[in-house]
Amino acid sequence: MRNKILLFLLILLSTGVMAGGLRISSLGASFLVMAAVQQESRATIYPNPAKDRIYVKGATVARIELINLIGDVVLDEPLTSSGLVLLSDIQPGVYIAHIYDGDGVLILSTRLTRQ
């Protein structure tokens, strides 16, 4: 999957194609990677927005990472088979959730709102 994303990026960067309303550039490339990961995602997070817990489901999910909007990692933990993640120690706000598979490959990157 990583090779598909890189190839996809190279093709779009060389052609200057529009993606998701953003012109591909050095700044837009990170947004493009996020969109490409989400399109081929094998994981879901629900509910979103969340109150005190979320569930992460997918065949290959292994770890979750929550990053606040200034770039601090506020949660980094392995996922159990239930997929339950308690958010009681997480302040209300908007976060970026990264879900990784057992090989450490990012399989989902999405915005998560904690109410």
Phi, psi and omega in degrees: 000321180301321179294322178298318181295315180297318177297316178302315179298314181298318180296313182290321179296323181285334181263344181070029182291150175279142178220122178059031179081000180251135174286134182292126178207184179297327177283324183283344184298321181293324177293323179296317178300317180299316180296319180294320178295318181294323181297322182259019187296145176245023183216156174223151176237132177208157348286160177214108013288156184241156176256281185246356181201155171227164174238137177244121182237145178162154185293329189240016184290138182227330186210146176240146177224128174250131182237129178283176188285355173258005173098004179279134175280115183259347178207132177210104183210155176290153179262142176269173181296334178286338181077004183284131175232119179277135183250017185299331179268002182260128179290148174303141180158190180253135183226161169259125178257127175247129176246131182244149175274183182297339178268002181083013179272132178293121180247346176207135174225117185211162176278138178231131178253126176257119181273000000 
